[in-house]
């Protein structure tokens, strides 16, 4: 699930929780919305955490340069 899917779950959950006045027998629509928002937030946090680890920053110019010398036997 990408960022769009997570944001979609959060939005749909918010609509079900705060904007809908449906009464379905046996289903609490507000609770379903809260669960969808929680899953969306957890998914978004997980995705951002993984994406943050994947980004590799180039070494700074102040980093020491390591020269590999050829060893002749």
mmJSON file of the N, C-alpha and C atoms, coordinates in Angstrom:
{"data_MODEL":{"atom_site":{
"group_PDB":["ATOM","ATOM","ATOM","ATOM","ATOM","ATOM","ATOM","ATOM","ATOM","ATOM","ATOM","ATOM","ATOM","ATOM","ATOM","ATOM","ATOM","ATOM","ATOM","ATOM","ATOM","ATOM","ATOM","ATOM","ATOM","ATOM","ATOM","ATOM","ATOM","ATOM","ATOM","ATOM","ATOM","ATOM","ATOM","ATOM","ATOM","ATOM","ATOM","ATOM","ATOM","ATOM","ATOM","ATOM","ATOM","ATOM","ATOM","ATOM","ATOM","ATOM","ATOM","ATOM","ATOM","ATOM","ATOM","ATOM","ATOM","ATOM","ATOM","ATOM","ATOM","ATOM","ATOM","ATOM","ATOM","ATOM","ATOM","ATOM","ATOM","ATOM","ATOM","ATOM","ATOM","ATOM","ATOM","ATOM","ATOM","ATOM","ATOM","ATOM","ATOM","ATOM","ATOM","ATOM","ATOM","ATOM","ATOM","ATOM","ATOM","ATOM","ATOM","ATOM","ATOM","ATOM","ATOM","ATOM","ATOM","ATOM","ATOM","ATOM","ATOM","ATOM","ATOM","ATOM","ATOM","ATOM","ATOM","ATOM","ATOM","ATOM","ATOM","ATOM","ATOM","ATOM","ATOM","ATOM","ATOM","ATOM","ATOM","ATOM","ATOM","ATOM","ATOM","ATOM","ATOM","ATOM","ATOM","ATOM","ATOM","ATOM","ATOM","ATOM","ATOM","ATOM","ATOM","ATOM","ATOM","ATOM","ATOM","ATOM","ATOM","ATOM","ATOM","ATOM","ATOM","ATOM","ATOM","ATOM","ATOM","ATOM","ATOM","ATOM","ATOM","ATOM","ATOM","ATOM","ATOM","ATOM","ATOM","ATOM","ATOM","ATOM","ATOM","ATOM","ATOM","ATOM","ATOM","ATOM","ATOM","ATOM","ATOM","ATOM","ATOM","ATOM","ATOM","ATOM","ATOM","ATOM","ATOM","ATOM","ATOM","ATOM","ATOM","ATOM","ATOM","ATOM","ATOM","ATOM","ATOM","ATOM","ATOM","ATOM","ATOM","ATOM","ATOM","ATOM","ATOM","ATOM","ATOM","ATOM","ATOM","ATOM","ATOM","ATOM","ATOM","ATOM","ATOM","ATOM","ATOM","ATOM","ATOM","ATOM","ATOM","ATOM","ATOM","ATOM","ATOM","ATOM","ATOM"],
"id":[1,2,3,4,5,6,7,8,9,10,11,12,13,14,15,16,17,18,19,20,21,22,23,24,25,26,27,28,29,30,31,32,33,34,35,36,37,38,39,40,41,42,43,44,45,46,47,48,49,50,51,52,53,54,55,56,57,58,59,60,61,62,63,64,65,66,67,68,69,70,71,72,73,74,75,76,77,78,79,80,81,82,83,84,85,86,87,88,89,90,91,92,93,94,95,96,97,98,99,100,101,102,103,104,105,106,107,108,109,110,111,112,113,114,115,116,117,118,119,120,121,122,123,124,125,126,127,128,129,130,131,132,133,134,135,136,137,138,139,140,141,142,143,144,145,146,147,148,149,150,151,152,153,154,155,156,157,158,159,160,161,162,163,164,165,166,167,168,169,170,171,172,173,174,175,176,177,178,179,180,181,182,183,184,185,186,187,188,189,190,191,192,193,194,195,196,197,198,199,200,201,202,203,204,205,206,207,208,209,210,211,212,213,214,215,216,217,218,219],
"type_symbol":["N","C","C","N","C","C","N","C","C","N","C","C","N","C","C","N","C","C","N","C","C","N","C","C","N","C","C","N","C","C","N","C","C","N","C","C","N","C","C","N","C","C","N","C","C","N","C","C","N","C","C","N","C","C","N","C","C","N","C","C","N","C","C","N","C","C","N","C","C","N","C","C","N","C","C","N","C","C","N","C","C","N","C","C","N","C","C","N","C","C","N","C","C","N","C","C","N","C","C","N","C","C","N","C","C","N","C","C","N","C","C","N","C","C","N","C","C","N","C","C","N","C","C","N","C","C","N","C","C","N","C","C","N","C","C","N","C","C","N","C","C","N","C","C","N","C","C","N","C","C","N","C","C","N","C","C","N","C","C","N","C","C","N","C","C","N","C","C","N","C","C","N","C","C","N","C","C","N","C","C","N","C","C","N","C","C","N","C","C","N","C","C","N","C","C","N","C","C","N","C","C","N","C","C","N","C","C","N","C","C","N","C","C","N","C","C","N","C","C"],
"label_atom_id":["N","CA","C","N","CA","C","N","CA","C","N","CA","C","N","CA","C","N","CA","C","N","CA","C","N","CA","C","N","CA","C","N","CA","C","N","CA","C","N","CA","C","N","CA","C","N","CA","C","N","CA","C","N","CA","C","N","CA","C","N","CA","C","N","CA","C","N","CA","C","N","CA","C","N","CA","C","N","CA","C","N","CA","C","N","CA","C","N","CA","C","N","CA","C","N","CA","C","N","CA","C","N","CA","C","N","CA","C","N","CA","C","N","CA","C","N","CA","C","N","CA","C","N","CA","C","N","CA","C","N","CA","C","N","CA","C","N","CA","C","N","CA","C","N","CA","C","N","CA","C","N","CA","C","N","CA","C","N","CA","C","N","CA","C","N","CA","C","N","CA","C","N","CA","C","N","CA","C","N","CA","C","N","CA","C","N","CA","C","N","CA","C","N","CA","C","N","CA","C","N","CA","C","N","CA","C","N","CA","C","N","CA","C","N","CA","C","N","CA","C","N","CA","C","N","CA","C","N","CA","C","N","CA","C","N","CA","C","N","CA","C","N","CA","C","N","CA","C","N","CA","C","N","CA","C"],
"label_alt_id":[null,null,null,null,null,null,null,null,null,null,null,null,null,null,null,null,null,null,null,null,null,null,null,null,null,null,null,null,null,null,null,null,null,null,null,null,null,null,null,null,null,null,null,null,null,null,null,null,null,null,null,null,null,null,null,null,null,null,null,null,null,null,null,null,null,null,null,null,null,null,null,null,null,null,null,null,null,null,null,null,null,null,null,null,null,null,null,null,null,null,null,null,null,null,null,null,null,null,null,null,null,null,null,null,null,null,null,null,null,null,null,null,null,null,null,null,null,null,null,null,null,null,null,null,null,null,null,null,null,null,null,null,null,null,null,null,null,null,null,null,null,null,null,null,null,null,null,null,null,null,null,null,null,null,null,null,null,null,null,null,null,null,null,null,null,null,null,null,null,null,null,null,null,null,null,null,null,null,null,null,null,null,null,null,null,null,null,null,null,null,null,null,null,null,null,null,null,null,null,null,null,null,null,null,null,null,null,null,null,null,null,null,null,null,null,null,null,null,null],
"label_comp_id":["UNK","UNK","UNK","UNK","UNK","UNK","UNK","UNK","UNK","UNK","UNK","UNK","UNK","UNK","UNK","UNK","UNK","UNK","UNK","UNK","UNK","UNK","UNK","UNK","UNK","UNK","UNK","UNK","UNK","UNK","UNK","UNK","UNK","UNK","UNK","UNK","UNK","UNK","UNK","UNK","UNK","UNK","UNK","UNK","UNK","UNK","UNK","UNK","UNK","UNK","UNK","UNK","UNK","UNK","UNK","UNK","UNK","UNK","UNK","UNK","UNK","UNK","UNK","UNK","UNK","UNK","UNK","UNK","UNK","UNK","UNK","UNK","UNK","UNK","UNK","UNK","UNK","UNK","UNK","UNK","UNK","UNK","UNK","UNK","UNK","UNK","UNK","UNK","UNK","UNK","UNK","UNK","UNK","UNK","UNK","UNK","UNK","UNK","UNK","UNK","UNK","UNK","UNK","UNK","UNK","UNK","UNK","UNK","UNK","UNK","UNK","UNK","UNK","UNK","UNK","UNK","UNK","UNK","UNK","UNK","UNK","UNK","UNK","UNK","UNK","UNK","UNK","UNK","UNK","UNK","UNK","UNK","UNK","UNK","UNK","UNK","UNK","UNK","UNK","UNK","UNK","UNK","UNK","UNK","UNK","UNK","UNK","UNK","UNK","UNK","UNK","UNK","UNK","UNK","UNK","UNK","UNK","UNK","UNK","UNK","UNK","UNK","UNK","UNK","UNK","UNK","UNK","UNK","UNK","UNK","UNK","UNK","UNK","UNK","UNK","UNK","UNK","UNK","UNK","UNK","UNK","UNK","UNK","UNK","UNK","UNK","UNK","UNK","UNK","UNK","UNK","UNK","UNK","UNK","UNK","UNK","UNK","UNK","UNK","UNK","UNK","UNK","UNK","UNK","UNK","UNK","UNK","UNK","UNK","UNK","UNK","UNK","UNK","UNK","UNK","UNK","UNK","UNK","UNK"],
"label_asym_id":["A","A","A","A","A","A","A","A","A","A","A","A","A","A","A","A","A","A","A","A","A","A","A","A","A","A","A","A","A","A","A","A","A","A","A","A","A","A","A","A","A","A","A","A","A","A","A","A","A","A","A","A","A","A","A","A","A","A","A","A","A","A","A","A","A","A","A","A","A","A","A","A","A","A","A","A","A","A","A","A","A","A","A","A","A","A","A","A","A","A","A","A","A","A","A","A","A","A","A","A","A","A","A","A","A","A","A","A","A","A","A","A","A","A","A","A","A","A","A","A","A","A","A","A","A","A","A","A","A","A","A","A","A","A","A","A","A","A","A","A","A","A","A","A","A","A","A","A","A","A","A","A","A","A","A","A","A","A","A","A","A","A","A","A","A","A","A","A","A","A","A","A","A","A","A","A","A","A","A","A","A","A","A","A","A","A","A","A","A","A","A","A","A","A","A","A","A","A","A","A","A","A","A","A","A","A","A","A","A","A","A","A","A","A","A","A","A","A","A"],
"label_entity_id":["1","1","1","1","1","1","1","1","1","1","1","1","1","1","1","1","1","1","1","1","1","1","1","1","1","1","1","1","1","1","1","1","1","1","1","1","1","1","1","1","1","1","1","1","1","1","1","1","1","1","1","1","1","1","1","1","1","1","1","1","1","1","1","1","1","1","1","1","1","1","1","1","1","1","1","1","1","1","1","1","1","1","1","1","1","1","1","1","1","1","1","1","1","1","1","1","1","1","1","1","1","1","1","1","1","1","1","1","1","1","1","1","1","1","1","1","1","1","1","1","1","1","1","1","1","1","1","1","1","1","1","1","1","1","1","1","1","1","1","1","1","1","1","1","1","1","1","1","1","1","1","1","1","1","1","1","1","1","1","1","1","1","1","1","1","1","1","1","1","1","1","1","1","1","1","1","1","1","1","1","1","1","1","1","1","1","1","1","1","1","1","1","1","1","1","1","1","1","1","1","1","1","1","1","1","1","1","1","1","1","1","1","1","1","1","1","1","1","1"],
"label_seq_id":[1,1,1,2,2,2,3,3,3,4,4,4,5,5,5,6,6,6,7,7,7,8,8,8,9,9,9,10,10,10,11,11,11,12,12,12,13,13,13,14,14,14,15,15,15,16,16,16,17,17,17,18,18,18,19,19,19,20,20,20,21,21,21,22,22,22,23,23,23,24,24,24,25,25,25,26,26,26,27,27,27,28,28,28,29,29,29,30,30,30,31,31,31,32,32,32,33,33,33,34,34,34,35,35,35,36,36,36,37,37,37,38,38,38,39,39,39,40,40,40,41,41,41,42,42,42,43,43,43,44,44,44,45,45,45,46,46,46,47,47,47,48,48,48,49,49,49,50,50,50,51,51,51,52,52,52,53,53,53,54,54,54,55,55,55,56,56,56,57,57,57,58,58,58,59,59,59,60,60,60,61,61,61,62,62,62,63,63,63,64,64,64,65,65,65,66,66,66,67,67,67,68,68,68,69,69,69,70,70,70,71,71,71,72,72,72,73,73,73],
"pdbx_PDB_ins_code":[null,null,null,null,null,null,null,null,null,null,null,null,null,null,null,null,null,null,null,null,null,null,null,null,null,null,null,null,null,null,null,null,null,null,null,null,null,null,null,null,null,null,null,null,null,null,null,null,null,null,null,null,null,null,null,null,null,null,null,null,null,null,null,null,null,null,null,null,null,null,null,null,null,null,null,null,null,null,null,null,null,null,null,null,null,null,null,null,null,null,null,null,null,null,null,null,null,null,null,null,null,null,null,null,null,null,null,null,null,null,null,null,null,null,null,null,null,null,null,null,null,null,null,null,null,null,null,null,null,null,null,null,null,null,null,null,null,null,null,null,null,null,null,null,null,null,null,null,null,null,null,null,null,null,null,null,null,null,null,null,null,null,null,null,null,null,null,null,null,null,null,null,null,null,null,null,null,null,null,null,null,null,null,null,null,null,null,null,null,null,null,null,null,null,null,null,null,null,null,null,null,null,null,null,null,null,null,null,null,null,null,null,null,null,null,null,null,null,null],
"Cartn_x":[0.854,0.0,0.907,0.683,1.506,0.936,1.52,1.066,-0.371,-0.697,-2.057,-3.104,-2.797,-3.734,-3.939,-2.848,-2.948,-3.767,-3.513,-4.274,-5.74,-5.979,-7.351,-8.083,-7.388,-8.004,-8.31,-7.388,-7.618,-8.815,-8.888,-10.008,-11.341,-11.364,-12.61,-13.054,-12.089,-12.425,-12.978,-12.393,-12.899,-14.309,-14.567,-15.923,-16.913,-16.548,-17.461,-17.671,-16.635,-16.757,-17.519,-17.201,-17.706,-18.824,-18.93,-19.858,-21.06,-21.058,-22.13,-23.064,-24.35,-25.363,-26.139,-25.409,-26.046,-26.224,-27.289,-27.532,-27.715,-26.687,-26.722,-26.84,-27.785,-28.012,-26.815,-26.218,-25.107,-23.737,-23.671,-22.382,-22.355,-21.314,-21.113,-20.239,-20.855,-20.165,-19.071,-19.3,-18.285,-17.049,-17.255,-16.121,-15.347,-16.049,-15.379,-14.53,-15.047,-14.285,-13.044,-13.185,-12.017,-10.951,-11.382,-10.427,-9.727,-10.462,-9.85,-8.841,-9.162,-8.213,-6.965,-7.127,-5.968,-5.074,-5.678,-4.895,-4.171,-4.823,-4.191,-3.015,-3.162,-2.074,-0.898,-1.189,-0.11,0.596,-0.165,0.422,1.27,0.8,1.555,2.848,2.789,3.997,4.998,4.508,5.395,6.029,5.228,5.735,6.791,6.529,7.494,8.77,8.651,9.831,10.695,10.074,10.825,11.414,10.648,11.133,12.306,12.269,13.355,14.652,14.554,15.745,16.326,15.482,15.953,16.743,16.467,17.181,18.613,19.529,20.938,21.461,22.059,22.636,24.077,24.492,25.889,26.799,28.017,28.919,29.234,29.43,29.732,31.143,31.412,32.739,33.835,33.486,34.481,34.833,34.158,34.431,35.802,36.535,37.867,37.771,38.694,38.733,39.675,39.196,39.996,40.519,41.837,42.453,42.803,42.388,42.685,43.925,44.993,46.221,46.28,46.918,47.073,48.213,47.982,49.014,49.641,50.926,51.638,52.386,52.166,52.831,53.98],
"Cartn_y":[-1.154,0.0,1.226,2.131,3.317,4.481,5.623,6.824,7.16,7.014,7.317,6.42,5.142,4.21,4.515,4.879,5.208,6.475,7.476,8.723,8.485,7.611,7.261,6.569,5.647,4.982,5.973,6.891,7.897,8.762,9.187,10.031,9.312,8.077,7.306,7.003,6.699,6.455,7.7,8.855,10.106,10.408,10.126,10.344,9.427,8.152,7.229,7.606,8.129,8.447,9.739,10.777,12.107,12.621,12.13,12.759,11.894,10.648,9.747,9.49,9.494,9.239,7.975,6.92,5.658,4.82,4.055,3.11,1.739,0.896,-0.457,-1.418,-2.328,-3.26,-4.194,-4.244,-5.13,-4.558,-3.365,-2.753,-1.335,-1.017,0.348,1.063,1.9,2.557,3.482,4.151,5.05,4.264,3.1,2.269,1.745,1.372,0.932,2.071,3.282,4.45,4.691,4.549,4.723,3.658,2.429,1.361,1.644,2.119,2.45,3.587,4.588,5.684,5.177,4.299,3.762,2.941,2.114,1.317,2.224,3.272,4.219,4.939,5.341,6.047,5.103,3.872,2.894,2.579,2.403,2.134,3.288,4.512,5.688,5.817,5.581,5.66,4.581,3.387,2.3,2.609,3.09,3.405,4.508,5.548,6.646,6.163,5.313,4.79,3.962,3.099,2.27,3.137,4.099,4.969,5.813,6.21,7.024,6.22,4.932,4.084,3.811,3.755,3.446,4.592,5.8,6.93,6.934,6.917,6.947,8.35,8.946,10.267,10.119,10.927,10.845,11.323,10.807,11.228,12.716,13.327,14.76,14.983,16.187,16.466,16.368,16.494,16.433,14.992,14.018,12.62,12.235,11.442,11.062,10.165,10.362,9.557,8.389,7.196,5.996,5.534,5.525,5.05,3.586,2.809,1.394,1.191,0.726,0.501,-0.945,-1.125,-2.473,-3.151,-4.347,-5.109,-6.066,-5.954,-6.828,-7.866,-9.09,-10.174,-10.714],
"Cartn_z":[0.0,0.0,0.0,-0.935,-1.032,-0.24,-0.469,0.24,-0.141,-1.421,-1.87,-1.225,-1.122,-0.481,0.985,1.663,3.093,3.31,2.49,2.613,2.255,1.269,0.924,2.067,2.754,3.906,5.024,5.259,6.306,5.948,4.677,4.247,4.291,3.799,3.81,5.236,6.096,7.502,8.183,7.85,8.426,7.935,6.672,6.148,6.857,7.006,7.685,9.153,9.794,11.217,11.46,10.695,11.036,10.134,8.9,7.96,7.584,7.945,7.526,8.69,8.377,9.411,9.056,8.728,8.39,9.64,9.634,10.726,10.112,10.231,9.689,10.867,10.758,11.847,11.985,13.162,13.44,13.129,12.534,12.19,12.73,13.459,13.933,12.903,12.084,10.974,11.491,12.596,13.155,13.592,14.169,14.589,13.387,12.326,11.105,10.544,10.596,10.136,10.975,12.285,13.16,12.885,12.65,12.339,11.024,10.025,8.744,8.882,9.69,9.918,10.619,11.601,12.33,11.401,10.555,9.61,8.622,8.165,7.253,7.884,9.133,9.822,10.072,10.486,10.709,9.389,8.332,7.024,6.525,6.723,6.298,7.089,8.393,9.216,8.812,8.522,8.094,6.745,5.815,4.486,4.549,5.308,5.42,6.092,7.097,7.781,6.834,6.05,5.1,4.0,3.498,2.433,2.915,4.172,4.731,4.788,5.105,5.165,3.789,2.78,1.429,0.808,1.215,0.63,1.126,0.224,0.577,0.312,1.293,1.114,0.671,-0.304,-0.726,0.402,0.444,1.519,1.394,2.521,2.521,1.979,1.467,0.928,1.989,3.247,4.313,4.689,4.098,4.42,3.861,4.584,4.091,2.858,1.949,0.739,0.984,0.69,0.911,-0.448,-0.606,-1.834,-1.677,-2.649,-2.632,-3.51,-2.913,-3.661,-4.143,-5.27,-5.78,-5.041,-4.611,-3.913,-4.917,-5.091,-6.041,-5.239,-5.587,-4.866,-5.653],
"occupancy":[1.0,1.0,1.0,1.0,1.0,1.0,1.0,1.0,1.0,1.0,1.0,1.0,1.0,1.0,1.0,1.0,1.0,1.0,1.0,1.0,1.0,1.0,1.0,1.0,1.0,1.0,1.0,1.0,1.0,1.0,1.0,1.0,1.0,1.0,1.0,1.0,1.0,1.0,1.0,1.0,1.0,1.0,1.0,1.0,1.0,1.0,1.0,1.0,1.0,1.0,1.0,1.0,1.0,1.0,1.0,1.0,1.0,1.0,1.0,1.0,1.0,1.0,1.0,1.0,1.0,1.0,1.0,1.0,1.0,1.0,1.0,1.0,1.0,1.0,1.0,1.0,1.0,1.0,1.0,1.0,1.0,1.0,1.0,1.0,1.0,1.0,1.0,1.0,1.0,1.0,1.0,1.0,1.0,1.0,1.0,1.0,1.0,1.0,1.0,1.0,1.0,1.0,1.0,1.0,1.0,1.0,1.0,1.0,1.0,1.0,1.0,1.0,1.0,1.0,1.0,1.0,1.0,1.0,1.0,1.0,1.0,1.0,1.0,1.0,1.0,1.0,1.0,1.0,1.0,1.0,1.0,1.0,1.0,1.0,1.0,1.0,1.0,1.0,1.0,1.0,1.0,1.0,1.0,1.0,1.0,1.0,1.0,1.0,1.0,1.0,1.0,1.0,1.0,1.0,1.0,1.0,1.0,1.0,1.0,1.0,1.0,1.0,1.0,1.0,1.0,1.0,1.0,1.0,1.0,1.0,1.0,1.0,1.0,1.0,1.0,1.0,1.0,1.0,1.0,1.0,1.0,1.0,1.0,1.0,1.0,1.0,1.0,1.0,1.0,1.0,1.0,1.0,1.0,1.0,1.0,1.0,1.0,1.0,1.0,1.0,1.0,1.0,1.0,1.0,1.0,1.0,1.0,1.0,1.0,1.0,1.0,1.0,1.0,1.0,1.0,1.0,1.0,1.0,1.0],
"B_iso_or_equiv":[0.0,0.0,0.0,0.0,0.0,0.0,0.0,0.0,0.0,0.0,0.0,0.0,0.0,0.0,0.0,0.0,0.0,0.0,0.0,0.0,0.0,0.0,0.0,0.0,0.0,0.0,0.0,0.0,0.0,0.0,0.0,0.0,0.0,0.0,0.0,0.0,0.0,0.0,0.0,0.0,0.0,0.0,0.0,0.0,0.0,0.0,0.0,0.0,0.0,0.0,0.0,0.0,0.0,0.0,0.0,0.0,0.0,0.0,0.0,0.0,0.0,0.0,0.0,0.0,0.0,0.0,0.0,0.0,0.0,0.0,0.0,0.0,0.0,0.0,0.0,0.0,0.0,0.0,0.0,0.0,0.0,0.0,0.0,0.0,0.0,0.0,0.0,0.0,0.0,0.0,0.0,0.0,0.0,0.0,0.0,0.0,0.0,0.0,0.0,0.0,0.0,0.0,0.0,0.0,0.0,0.0,0.0,0.0,0.0,0.0,0.0,0.0,0.0,0.0,0.0,0.0,0.0,0.0,0.0,0.0,0.0,0.0,0.0,0.0,0.0,0.0,0.0,0.0,0.0,0.0,0.0,0.0,0.0,0.0,0.0,0.0,0.0,0.0,0.0,0.0,0.0,0.0,0.0,0.0,0.0,0.0,0.0,0.0,0.0,0.0,0.0,0.0,0.0,0.0,0.0,0.0,0.0,0.0,0.0,0.0,0.0,0.0,0.0,0.0,0.0,0.0,0.0,0.0,0.0,0.0,0.0,0.0,0.0,0.0,0.0,0.0,0.0,0.0,0.0,0.0,0.0,0.0,0.0,0.0,0.0,0.0,0.0,0.0,0.0,0.0,0.0,0.0,0.0,0.0,0.0,0.0,0.0,0.0,0.0,0.0,0.0,0.0,0.0,0.0,0.0,0.0,0.0,0.0,0.0,0.0,0.0,0.0,0.0,0.0,0.0,0.0,0.0,0.0,0.0],
"pdbx_formal_charge":[null,null,null,null,null,null,null,null,null,null,null,null,null,null,null,null,null,null,null,null,null,null,null,null,null,null,null,null,null,null,null,null,null,null,null,null,null,null,null,null,null,null,null,null,null,null,null,null,null,null,null,null,null,null,null,null,null,null,null,null,null,null,null,null,null,null,null,null,null,null,null,null,null,null,null,null,null,null,null,null,null,null,null,null,null,null,null,null,null,null,null,null,null,null,null,null,null,null,null,null,null,null,null,null,null,null,null,null,null,null,null,null,null,null,null,null,null,null,null,null,null,null,null,null,null,null,null,null,null,null,null,null,null,null,null,null,null,null,null,null,null,null,null,null,null,null,null,null,null,null,null,null,null,null,null,null,null,null,null,null,null,null,null,null,null,null,null,null,null,null,null,null,null,null,null,null,null,null,null,null,null,null,null,null,null,null,null,null,null,null,null,null,null,null,null,null,null,null,null,null,null,null,null,null,null,null,null,null,null,null,null,null,null,null,null,null,null,null,null],
"auth_seq_id":[1,1,1,2,2,2,3,3,3,4,4,4,5,5,5,6,6,6,7,7,7,8,8,8,9,9,9,10,10,10,11,11,11,12,12,12,13,13,13,14,14,14,15,15,15,16,16,16,17,17,17,18,18,18,19,19,19,20,20,20,21,21,21,22,22,22,23,23,23,24,24,24,25,25,25,26,26,26,27,27,27,28,28,28,29,29,29,30,30,30,31,31,31,32,32,32,33,33,33,34,34,34,35,35,35,36,36,36,37,37,37,38,38,38,39,39,39,40,40,40,41,41,41,42,42,42,43,43,43,44,44,44,45,45,45,46,46,46,47,47,47,48,48,48,49,49,49,50,50,50,51,51,51,52,52,52,53,53,53,54,54,54,55,55,55,56,56,56,57,57,57,58,58,58,59,59,59,60,60,60,61,61,61,62,62,62,63,63,63,64,64,64,65,65,65,66,66,66,67,67,67,68,68,68,69,69,69,70,70,70,71,71,71,72,72,72,73,73,73],
"auth_comp_id":["UNK","UNK","UNK","UNK","UNK","UNK","UNK","UNK","UNK","UNK","UNK","UNK","UNK","UNK","UNK","UNK","UNK","UNK","UNK","UNK","UNK","UNK","UNK","UNK","UNK","UNK","UNK","UNK","UNK","UNK","UNK","UNK","UNK","UNK","UNK","UNK","UNK","UNK","UNK","UNK","UNK","UNK","UNK","UNK","UNK","UNK","UNK","UNK","UNK","UNK","UNK","UNK","UNK","UNK","UNK","UNK","UNK","UNK","UNK","UNK","UNK","UNK","UNK","UNK","UNK","UNK","UNK","UNK","UNK","UNK","UNK","UNK","UNK","UNK","UNK","UNK","UNK","UNK","UNK","UNK","UNK","UNK","UNK","UNK","UNK","UNK","UNK","UNK","UNK","UNK","UNK","UNK","UNK","UNK","UNK","UNK","UNK","UNK","UNK","UNK","UNK","UNK","UNK","UNK","UNK","UNK","UNK","UNK","UNK","UNK","UNK","UNK","UNK","UNK","UNK","UNK","UNK","UNK","UNK","UNK","UNK","UNK","UNK","UNK","UNK","UNK","UNK","UNK","UNK","UNK","UNK","UNK","UNK","UNK","UNK","UNK","UNK","UNK","UNK","UNK","UNK","UNK","UNK","UNK","UNK","UNK","UNK","UNK","UNK","UNK","UNK","UNK","UNK","UNK","UNK","UNK","UNK","UNK","UNK","UNK","UNK","UNK","UNK","UNK","UNK","UNK","UNK","UNK","UNK","UNK","UNK","UNK","UNK","UNK","UNK","UNK","UNK","UNK","UNK","UNK","UNK","UNK","UNK","UNK","UNK","UNK","UNK","UNK","UNK","UNK","UNK","UNK","UNK","UNK","UNK","UNK","UNK","UNK","UNK","UNK","UNK","UNK","UNK","UNK","UNK","UNK","UNK","UNK","UNK","UNK","UNK","UNK","UNK","UNK","UNK","UNK","UNK","UNK","UNK"],
"auth_asym_id":["A","A","A","A","A","A","A","A","A","A","A","A","A","A","A","A","A","A","A","A","A","A","A","A","A","A","A","A","A","A","A","A","A","A","A","A","A","A","A","A","A","A","A","A","A","A","A","A","A","A","A","A","A","A","A","A","A","A","A","A","A","A","A","A","A","A","A","A","A","A","A","A","A","A","A","A","A","A","A","A","A","A","A","A","A","A","A","A","A","A","A","A","A","A","A","A","A","A","A","A","A","A","A","A","A","A","A","A","A","A","A","A","A","A","A","A","A","A","A","A","A","A","A","A","A","A","A","A","A","A","A","A","A","A","A","A","A","A","A","A","A","A","A","A","A","A","A","A","A","A","A","A","A","A","A","A","A","A","A","A","A","A","A","A","A","A","A","A","A","A","A","A","A","A","A","A","A","A","A","A","A","A","A","A","A","A","A","A","A","A","A","A","A","A","A","A","A","A","A","A","A","A","A","A","A","A","A","A","A","A","A","A","A","A","A","A","A","A","A"],
"auth_atom_id":["N","CA","C","N","CA","C","N","CA","C","N","CA","C","N","CA","C","N","CA","C","N","CA","C","N","CA","C","N","CA","C","N","CA","C","N","CA","C","N","CA","C","N","CA","C","N","CA","C","N","CA","C","N","CA","C","N","CA","C","N","CA","C","N","CA","C","N","CA","C","N","CA","C","N","CA","C","N","CA","C","N","CA","C","N","CA","C","N","CA","C","N","CA","C","N","CA","C","N","CA","C","N","CA","C","N","CA","C","N","CA","C","N","CA","C","N","CA","C","N","CA","C","N","CA","C","N","CA","C","N","CA","C","N","CA","C","N","CA","C","N","CA","C","N","CA","C","N","CA","C","N","CA","C","N","CA","C","N","CA","C","N","CA","C","N","CA","C","N","CA","C","N","CA","C","N","CA","C","N","CA","C","N","CA","C","N","CA","C","N","CA","C","N","CA","C","N","CA","C","N","CA","C","N","CA","C","N","CA","C","N","CA","C","N","CA","C","N","CA","C","N","CA","C","N","CA","C","N","CA","C","N","CA","C","N","CA","C","N","CA","C","N","CA","C","N","CA","C","N","CA","C","N","CA","C"],
"pdbx_PDB_model_num":[1,1,1,1,1,1,1,1,1,1,1,1,1,1,1,1,1,1,1,1,1,1,1,1,1,1,1,1,1,1,1,1,1,1,1,1,1,1,1,1,1,1,1,1,1,1,1,1,1,1,1,1,1,1,1,1,1,1,1,1,1,1,1,1,1,1,1,1,1,1,1,1,1,1,1,1,1,1,1,1,1,1,1,1,1,1,1,1,1,1,1,1,1,1,1,1,1,1,1,1,1,1,1,1,1,1,1,1,1,1,1,1,1,1,1,1,1,1,1,1,1,1,1,1,1,1,1,1,1,1,1,1,1,1,1,1,1,1,1,1,1,1,1,1,1,1,1,1,1,1,1,1,1,1,1,1,1,1,1,1,1,1,1,1,1,1,1,1,1,1,1,1,1,1,1,1,1,1,1,1,1,1,1,1,1,1,1,1,1,1,1,1,1,1,1,1,1,1,1,1,1,1,1,1,1,1,1,1,1,1,1,1,1,1,1,1,1,1,1]
}}}
